[in-house]
Amino acid sequence: MSCFRAENLSLHFGGLKAVDSVSFAVEKGEILSIIGPNGAGKSSIFNLISRLYEPTSGKLYFEDQDITAAPPYDIAKLGIARTFQNIELFENATVLSNLLVGRHRHSTTTLWQELLFLPNVRRDEKAHRRRVEQVIDFLDLAAHRDKLISGLPYGVRKVIELARALCTEPKLILLDEPSSGLNVEETDDMSFWIRDMKTELGITVLMVEHDMTLVNRVSDRVIALNYGRVLAMGAPAEVQAHPDVVAAYLGT
């Protein structure tokens, strides 16, 4: 059983085919990267999986469950987390508070129980804090735990967005250009964390990325897209050497 699969997935905006009959599967424990020029349809696929867009046609399956019509607010509950190209954090809250937001899907208490701060609420709060602290240790964020997001550099914010996604305890994580805006050292750190998410946390990774060095370092397989269609699929070196992929990037 695959972790996730798309079958004949299409997304049309009028006459524009952003995604055109794309099919692929992500196996459990795999790091699968989607590459392609700007406008190839990579982020559109993420928006379809996140249920931010309605597909024109095709099906989406997560652990063999049809999620094509699932509401967006159910996606995290199923075990799918996502980061964004443009960082989406609460600027005037601390790192710790931002990460605790990622624990929302695991909340089991009601509003009135929380208002009274009953024993079960206290137990939940401790459990959430323990999990958040584990993620802080995993991503070396201890020095920033109590700082406001607004005062942190871009590279650290990028890691915090990843941390918040990990706090949901996902089975599948969608990484939308995790290295964009990062320097060489920060990109190196990101590559280690992505591999560790697979090997240490057992998370399946689907990544959109332009940095081919990062793609080559971490990917088990690669899918190349252009104009919403799949050009090639396979091992990183094999896909990058494919004539259609070379033509899409460099022209003919």
ZIFENJO-V553742 format. One record per backbone hydrogen bond with DSSP energy under -1.0 kcal/mol. CO is the residue of the C=O (numbers start at 1). NH is the residue of the N-H. If there is no record, write none. Layout:
# ZIFENJO-V553742
<<CO | NH> <CO | NH>>
This chain:
# ZIFENJO-V553742
<<3 | 63> <4 | 26> <5 | 61> <6 | 24> <7 | 59> <9 | 22> <10 | 56> <10 | 57> <11 | 18> <11 | 19> <13 | 16> <16 | 13> <16 | 18> <19 | 11> <22 | 9> <24 | 6> <26 | 3> <26 | 4> <27 | 30> <30 | 205> <31 | 220> <31 | 221> <32 | 207> <33 | 223> <34 | 209> <35 | 225> <37 | 40> <40 | 228> <41 | 45> <42 | 46> <43 | 47> <44 | 48> <45 | 49> <46 | 50> <47 | 52> <47 | 53> <57 | 10> <59 | 7> <60 | 67> <61 | 5> <62 | 65> <65 | 62> <67 | 70> <71 | 74> <72 | 75> <74 | 78> <75 | 80> <79 | 171> <79 | 172> <81 | 174> <90 | 93> <91 | 150> <93 | 149> <94 | 98> <95 | 99> <96 | 100> <97 | 101> <100 | 103> <101 | 104> <103 | 106> <104 | 107> <110 | 114> <111 | 115> <112 | 116> <113 | 118> <118 | 122> <119 | 123> <120 | 124> <121 | 125> <122 | 126> <123 | 127> <124 | 128> <125 | 129> <126 | 130> <127 | 131> <128 | 132> <129 | 133> <130 | 134> <131 | 135> <132 | 136> <133 | 137> <134 | 138> <135 | 139> <136 | 141> <137 | 140> <141 | 144> <144 | 147> <145 | 96> <147 | 95> <148 | 151> <149 | 152> <153 | 157> <154 | 158> <155 | 159> <156 | 160> <157 | 161> <158 | 162> <159 | 163> <160 | 164> <161 | 165> <162 | 166> <163 | 167> <165 | 168> <166 | 169> <171 | 204> <172 | 81> <173 | 206> <174 | 83> <175 | 177> <175 | 208> <177 | 180> <179 | 182> <183 | 187> <184 | 188> <185 | 189> <186 | 190> <187 | 191> <188 | 192> <189 | 193> <190 | 194> <191 | 195> <192 | 196> <193 | 197> <194 | 198> <195 | 199> <196 | 200> <196 | 201> <197 | 203> <204 | 173> <205 | 32> <206 | 175> <207 | 34> <208 | 177> <211 | 215> <212 | 216> <213 | 217> <214 | 218> <215 | 219> <221 | 33> <222 | 234> <223 | 35> <224 | 231> <224 | 232> <226 | 229> <228 | 20> <229 | 226> <232 | 224> <234 | 222> <235 | 239> <236 | 240> <237 | 241> <239 | 242> <242 | 246> <243 | 247> <244 | 248> <245 | 249> <246 | 250> <247 | 251>>
